[in-house]
Amino acid sequence: MAEVVGPRLYSCCHCRNHVALHDDVISKAFQGRHGRAFLFSHALNIMVGPKEDRQLMTGLHTVADVDCSDCRGVLGWKYERAYEETQKYKEGKFILENLNIVKENW
């Protein structure tokens, strides 16, 4: 597990593996499968699963589920492709669901 040194970050709620930096939060106004979620520009200590097309609230996207690299718990997903032009900004970004992450060093 890579050790992150710095003030505000997010960890896996199951094993406390560091998975994202607060500075990489793009938006806190997203909806995950199980409630609120944050959009991040980067994530760390994660495994990206196989790509699949999924119909989301904002249209059809190619996404890949994102798991914690330590405990393998599902954290959210990565946007691989957006089919609608207005959604292209999400490509390469990560959704981490609030119920799967906890704040560290706040």
Disulfide bonds with the S-S distance in Angstrom:
none
